[in-house]
């Protein structure tokens, strides 16, 4: 039975002690999770979770207000300033990563899932438009046979349309049957990205294709997690998002390692290519707090059913005590 104790879920602006401890460095913030800072008596333990409004513009405004509130008093001790800067960097990441700011709670809410499906359809259309270069990109993992591109595209669109329909109708049995197909699409996209990450030249020569496929991977991971959550497999929904965060981190690390170990490839990178690659790697890094937030949202909704609906209706950032 859902328990919504007023003492557990409160508006963050009404909790000045939380803001004060974030300022002093006693608490740290990553994604939407507030923890006791490392080195303190309860270092690493969760204090509570931030839940953002359902409207992206409201969220942007609230994050800016939170940054401004934390900025006040930066003349404190150096250690406090370092912790504060870390928290503010995370807030900045939440604003710049497109996961949170284009529809909150993407992995859980129906509205969020619709946004994910729309993004996947847009990515799919871009892949079709770039069919020639994308075909060469696919070729790395499909040398033994030709892919039936139109058949694959039709299957992919059918998968998204069916998932959205079954989610809205609450048809759990048919929804569960779609999970293997989501896994297949996710794993195939991941394999292509891993193959390219191992080739240093791909980081520049195929960057536009790689960016497109990485966006596809992220949104497939969100869609898979949503379908699992709606099917009642909350544990696996949580694991899928945690795996997505790990995969993005690993792909970035593999790309950097490949370039640093191949001096010949690195020396051929132009200034323009280097700027594009740097932005791409930074974007991958910036989305990690947002993915961590999405992961926590899944866990929170399973422990406190209905909490997201209430938080989404608020115009302020809410704080859910651990």
Secondary structure, DSSP 4 states (H G I P E B T S, - for coil): -----TTTEEEGGG-HHHHHHHHHTSEEEETTEEEEPTTSTTTT-EEEEEE--SSHHHHHHHHHHHHHHHHTTTTS-HHHHHHHHHHHHHHHHHHHSHHHHTSSSTTTSHHHHHHHHHHHHHHHHHHHHTHHHHHHHHGGG-TTS---HHHHHHHHHHHHHHHHHHHHHT-HHHHHHHHHHHHHHHHHHHHHHHHHHTSTTHHHHTHHHHHHHHHHHHHHHHHHHHHHHHTT-HHHHHHHHHHHHHHHHHHHHHHHHHHHH-HHHHHT--HHHHHHHHHHHHHHHHHHHHHHHHHHHHHHHHHSTTHHHHHHT-SS-EEEE-
